[in-house]
Amino acid sequence: VQLQASGGGLVQAGGSLRLSCVVSARAFSIYDMGWFRQAPKKGREFVAAISGSGRNTYLSDSVKGRFTISRDNPKSPVYLQMNSLRPEDTALYYCAAIRTVDSGWYPTSENHYKYWGQGTQVTVSS
């Protein structure tokens, strides 16, 4: 299973970006997906998560009201729409996945996810 995250870039404060994460696997499965981020000299923190069906979503308090996580269907990419970006949102953003059938719903825990992407850099200038 491979995860490919994309969509990062440099944006001014108040701007928007949309990150995408695509799961590639030999056999089709439904995956719960999450986004985490890591700023320089800081630990990795939870940002957002969505269940395999797309019916359940969860956002960290720091991004609630500004970010949205979505997917059109269980086979589609997962998107993180980031609006009203702030300099403190600057970080390397990682997408993560676990097969829905392999675990319960623990969206905020790093240990919940089995597969990780390589990260995409988001830089917000003031």
C-alpha positions as CSV (number, residue, x, y, z in Angstrom):
1,V,0.0,0.0,0.0
2,Q,1.4,3.4,-1.0
3,L,0.1,6.8,-0.2
4,Q,0.8,9.8,-2.3
5,A,0.2,13.3,-0.9
6,S,0.3,16.4,-3.0
7,G,-1.0,20.0,-3.2
8,G,1.4,21.7,-0.8
9,G,3.0,25.0,-1.6
10,L,3.8,28.5,-0.5
11,V,0.8,30.8,0.2
12,Q,0.2,34.1,2.0
13,A,-1.6,34.3,5.2
14,G,-5.4,34.2,4.6
15,G,-4.9,32.1,1.5
16,S,-6.1,28.6,0.6
17,L,-4.6,25.3,-0.4
18,R,-6.1,21.9,-1.2
19,L,-4.1,18.8,-0.3
20,S,-4.8,15.4,-1.9
21,C,-3.9,11.9,-0.8
22,V,-4.2,8.9,-3.1
23,V,-4.0,5.3,-1.9
24,S,-2.4,2.8,-4.3
25,A,-2.8,-0.9,-3.5
26,R,-2.9,-4.2,-5.3
27,A,-6.3,-5.1,-4.0
28,F,-9.1,-2.7,-3.3
29,S,-9.9,-2.0,0.3
30,I,-11.6,0.7,2.2
31,Y,-9.4,2.9,4.3
32,D,-9.9,5.3,7.2
33,M,-7.7,8.3,6.4
34,G,-6.0,11.0,8.4
35,W,-3.9,14.0,8.0
36,F,-1.1,14.9,10.4
37,R,1.5,17.7,10.3
38,Q,4.9,18.4,11.7
39,A,6.4,21.8,12.1
40,P,10.2,22.3,12.5
41,K,11.4,21.2,16.0
42,K,7.9,20.1,16.9
43,G,6.2,16.7,17.2
44,R,3.7,15.4,14.7
45,E,0.1,16.5,15.5
46,F,-3.2,15.4,14.3
47,V,-5.1,17.6,11.9
48,A,-8.1,15.8,10.4
49,A,-9.6,12.4,9.7
50,I,-12.3,10.8,7.7
51,S,-13.8,7.3,7.8
52,G,-13.7,4.9,4.9
53,S,-17.3,5.6,4.0
54,G,-16.9,9.4,4.4
55,R,-19.7,9.6,6.8
56,N,-17.5,10.4,9.8
57,T,-15.0,13.2,10.0
58,Y,-13.0,14.7,12.8
59,L,-10.9,17.9,13.0
60,S,-8.5,19.2,15.5
61,D,-9.6,22.3,17.4
62,S,-6.8,24.3,15.8
63,V,-8.2,23.9,12.3
64,K,-11.9,23.6,13.0
65,G,-13.8,26.1,10.9
66,R,-10.9,26.6,8.5
67,F,-10.1,23.2,7.2
68,T,-12.4,20.6,5.7
69,I,-11.6,16.9,5.0
70,S,-13.6,15.1,2.3
71,R,-13.8,12.2,-0.1
72,D,-16.4,11.6,-2.8
73,N,-16.5,7.8,-2.3
74,P,-14.4,5.1,-0.7
75,K,-12.3,4.7,-3.8
76,S,-11.6,8.4,-4.3
77,P,-8.7,10.5,-3.1
78,V,-9.0,12.2,0.2
79,Y,-8.9,16.0,0.2
80,L,-7.9,18.5,2.9
81,Q,-9.2,21.9,2.0
82,M,-7.3,24.5,3.9
83,N,-8.7,28.0,4.1
84,S,-7.8,31.1,6.1
85,L,-4.3,29.8,6.4
86,R,-2.0,31.2,9.1
87,P,1.8,31.2,9.5
88,E,1.4,28.6,12.3
89,D,-0.1,26.2,9.8
90,T,3.3,25.9,8.2
91,A,4.4,22.3,8.4
92,L,5.1,19.1,6.5
93,Y,1.7,17.5,6.1
94,Y,1.4,13.7,6.0
95,C,-1.6,11.6,5.1
96,A,-2.1,8.2,6.8
97,A,-4.3,5.2,6.3
98,I,-5.6,2.0,7.8
99,R,-8.0,-0.5,6.4
100,T,-11.4,0.0,7.9
101,V,-11.7,-3.7,8.7
102,D,-8.4,-3.8,10.6
103,S,-9.3,-1.4,13.4
104,G,-11.9,0.6,15.2
105,W,-12.2,4.4,14.8
106,Y,-9.3,6.1,16.7
107,P,-8.8,9.0,14.3
108,T,-6.5,11.2,16.3
109,S,-3.9,8.6,17.3
110,E,-0.8,8.2,15.2
111,N,-0.6,4.6,16.3
112,H,-4.0,4.0,14.7
113,Y,-2.7,4.3,11.2
114,K,-0.6,1.6,9.4
115,Y,0.4,3.4,6.2
116,W,1.9,6.8,5.8
117,G,2.7,9.0,2.8
118,Q,5.9,11.0,2.3
119,G,4.5,14.4,3.2
120,T,3.9,17.6,1.3
121,Q,5.2,20.9,2.5
122,V,2.8,23.8,3.3
123,T,4.4,27.2,4.0
124,V,2.3,30.2,5.0
125,S,4.0,33.6,4.9
126,S,2.9,36.5,7.0
